[in-house]
């Protein structure tokens, strides 16, 4: 047994919306606020997609909503370019991000959810946001 750390940390942000386009919009609004109001560098923000089988659907939804200051959504292979990284949980394993948005749990098979959640959630260093339908976000919070 170990004792939990004395630091409580920030609450997990919930970006709940009923469908993919509205979820992408919630992420865009959240990330835009971090960039413009909180002045967090784009290189510190990562959007992780849990459902790798539907990666293209999630990426397409994000590319329909723009970021401020001419920034773009980019893959991990473009790390040196300015923008917000979008990657799958599986490909981001072993890496970290100051701010992390975990997205794509809605249709992830239940048998994959636990492991994907562990890897995805543990990548966040400072701020964690969950994006999905209300019911999924609530289920995740109950298990955290």
C-alpha positions in Angstrom: 0.0 0.0 0.0 1.1 3.5 -0.7 -0.2 6.8 0.5 -1.7 9.2 -2.0 0.3 12.4 -2.7 -0.5 15.5 -0.5 -1.3 17.5 -3.6 -4.9 17.2 -4.8 -4.3 18.7 -8.3 -7.0 20.2 -10.6 -10.3 18.6 -11.2 -10.7 16.7 -14.4 -12.4 18.9 -17.0 -15.5 17.4 -18.7 -16.2 18.3 -22.3 -19.5 16.5 -22.8 -21.5 16.6 -26.0 -23.9 14.2 -27.8 -22.0 13.7 -31.1 -18.7 13.9 -32.8 -19.0 17.4 -34.4 -20.2 18.9 -31.1 -17.5 17.2 -29.2 -14.9 18.5 -31.7 -16.3 22.0 -31.1 -16.1 21.6 -27.3 -12.4 20.6 -27.7 -11.8 23.5 -30.0 -13.3 26.0 -27.5 -11.4 24.4 -24.6 -8.0 24.5 -26.4 -8.6 28.0 -27.7 -9.2 29.3 -24.2 -6.0 27.6 -23.0 -4.1 29.2 -25.9 -5.5 32.7 -25.7 -6.6 33.2 -22.1 -4.3 30.9 -20.1 -1.4 31.5 -22.6 -0.4 27.9 -22.6 1.9 27.1 -25.5 0.3 24.9 -28.2 3.3 22.4 -27.9 2.0 21.7 -24.3 -1.5 20.6 -25.5 -2.3 17.1 -26.7 -5.6 15.6 -27.9 -5.5 11.8 -27.5 -8.0 9.6 -29.4 -8.9 6.4 -27.5 -10.6 4.6 -30.4 -7.8 4.1 -32.9 -10.2 2.3 -35.3 -12.1 5.5 -35.8 -9.1 7.8 -35.7 -9.8 9.4 -39.1 -13.4 10.3 -38.1 -12.1 12.1 -35.0 -9.3 13.9 -36.9 -11.7 15.0 -39.6 -14.1 16.4 -37.0 -11.2 18.4 -35.5 -10.0 19.7 -38.9 -13.5 21.2 -39.4 -13.0 23.6 -36.4 -10.1 26.0 -36.5 -7.7 27.1 -33.8 -6.7 30.7 -33.1 -3.6 32.5 -34.4 -3.3 30.3 -37.5 -2.4 27.2 -35.4 -3.4 23.8 -36.7 -4.1 20.3 -35.5 -1.0 18.2 -36.2 0.3 14.6 -35.8 3.1 13.6 -33.5 5.4 13.2 -36.6 5.2 17.0 -37.0 6.4 17.7 -33.5 8.6 20.6 -34.6 5.8 22.5 -36.3 3.6 24.9 -34.3 0.1 23.5 -33.5 -1.8 21.2 -31.2 -0.8 17.5 -31.4 -3.6 14.9 -32.1 -2.6 11.3 -31.7 -4.0 7.9 -30.6 -3.5 6.8 -27.1 -1.6 3.7 -28.3 0.9 5.8 -30.3 1.4 8.3 -27.4 2.2 5.6 -24.9 5.4 6.5 -23.0 5.1 10.2 -23.8 3.5 13.0 -21.7 1.7 16.3 -22.2 1.2 19.2 -19.9 -2.5 19.4 -21.0 -4.2 16.4 -22.3 -7.7 15.9 -23.8 -8.8 12.2 -23.8 -11.4 11.7 -26.5 -13.1 8.7 -28.2 -14.2 6.5 -25.4 -17.9 6.5 -26.5 -17.7 3.5 -28.8 -14.6 1.9 -27.5 -15.3 -1.8 -26.7 -15.7 -2.3 -22.9 -12.9 -4.8 -22.8 -10.4 -2.2 -24.2 -11.6 0.7 -22.1 -9.8 0.0 -18.9 -6.3 -0.3 -20.4 -6.8 2.6 -22.8 -8.1 4.8 -19.9 -5.0 3.9 -17.8 -2.6 4.7 -20.6 -4.5 7.9 -21.7 -5.1 9.4 -18.3 -1.6 8.8 -17.1 -0.1 10.8 -19.9 -1.4 14.1 -18.5 1.1 16.1 -16.3 -1.0 19.0 -15.2 -4.5 19.3 -16.8 -6.7 16.4 -17.9 -10.0 16.8 -19.9 -12.3 14.0 -20.9 -14.5 14.5 -24.0 -17.4 12.3 -25.0 -21.1 11.8 -24.3 -22.3 12.6 -20.7 -22.8 8.9 -19.7 -19.3 7.9 -20.7 -17.6 10.8 -18.9 -19.7 10.0 -15.8 -18.7 6.3 -16.0 -15.0 7.3 -16.2 -15.2 9.7 -13.3 -16.8 7.1 -11.1 -13.9 4.8 -11.8 -11.1 7.4 -11.2 
